Amino acid sequence: MATDLGIPVLPVHDGVIIPVSAKPTVELMLARSFQYVLKGTGDVRSVRMDWSVKGKEKDTEVVVLEDD
């Protein structure tokens, strides 16, 4: 999905390296993918993500998902 939008993504272990400007888009992609993979295993309404930007303090965000 990201490649189709021209967003470079480098997966590293359990994270990804992306341009800071792509964070909102990639955040939604990751949350929706998480929801899709776990569909039927429970009620997934939100996803917690930890973001790190070089030289800045780590940021934790919770993405609330709408029903499809």
C-alpha positions as CSV (number, residue, x, y, z in Angstrom):
1,M,0.0,0.0,0.0
2,A,2.7,2.5,1.0
3,T,4.7,1.8,-2.2
4,D,1.6,2.5,-4.3
5,L,1.4,5.9,-2.6
6,G,5.2,6.6,-3.2
7,I,6.0,6.2,0.5
8,P,9.4,4.5,1.2
9,V,9.2,2.0,4.0
10,L,12.0,0.0,5.5
11,P,10.9,-2.8,7.9
12,V,13.3,-3.4,10.8
13,H,12.4,-6.2,13.3
14,D,9.1,-5.1,14.8
15,G,9.1,-1.6,13.4
16,V,9.4,0.5,10.2
17,I,11.5,3.4,9.1
18,I,9.5,6.0,7.2
19,P,9.7,9.7,6.4
20,V,8.2,11.8,9.2
21,S,5.8,13.4,6.8
22,A,4.3,9.9,6.0
23,K,3.5,9.2,9.7
24,P,-0.3,9.9,9.6
25,T,-0.8,7.7,6.5
26,V,1.4,4.8,7.7
27,E,-0.2,5.0,11.1
28,L,-3.6,4.4,9.6
29,M,-2.3,1.6,7.3
30,L,-0.7,-0.2,10.2
31,A,-3.8,0.1,12.3
32,R,-6.1,-1.1,9.5
33,S,-3.8,-4.0,8.7
34,F,-3.7,-5.0,12.4
35,Q,-7.5,-4.9,12.5
36,Y,-7.8,-6.9,9.3
37,V,-5.4,-9.6,10.4
38,L,-7.2,-10.0,13.8
39,K,-10.7,-9.8,12.4
40,G,-12.9,-12.4,14.1
41,T,-10.5,-12.9,17.1
42,G,-12.1,-10.2,19.2
43,D,-13.2,-6.7,19.3
44,V,-10.3,-4.6,18.1
45,R,-11.2,-0.9,18.5
46,S,-7.8,0.7,19.0
47,V,-4.1,0.1,18.4
48,R,-1.3,1.5,20.5
49,M,1.8,2.6,18.6
50,D,5.2,3.8,19.8
51,W,6.9,6.3,17.5
52,S,10.5,7.4,17.7
53,V,12.1,10.3,15.8
54,K,15.9,10.7,16.0
55,G,16.7,13.4,18.6
56,K,13.2,13.5,20.1
57,E,11.5,11.8,23.0
58,K,9.5,8.6,22.2
59,D,5.8,9.3,21.4
60,T,3.0,6.8,22.2
61,E,-0.3,7.2,20.3
62,V,-3.5,5.2,20.3
63,V,-5.3,5.0,17.0
64,V,-9.1,4.5,17.5
65,L,-10.6,2.5,14.6
66,E,-14.0,2.9,13.2
67,D,-16.2,0.0,12.1
68,D,-15.8,-1.0,8.5
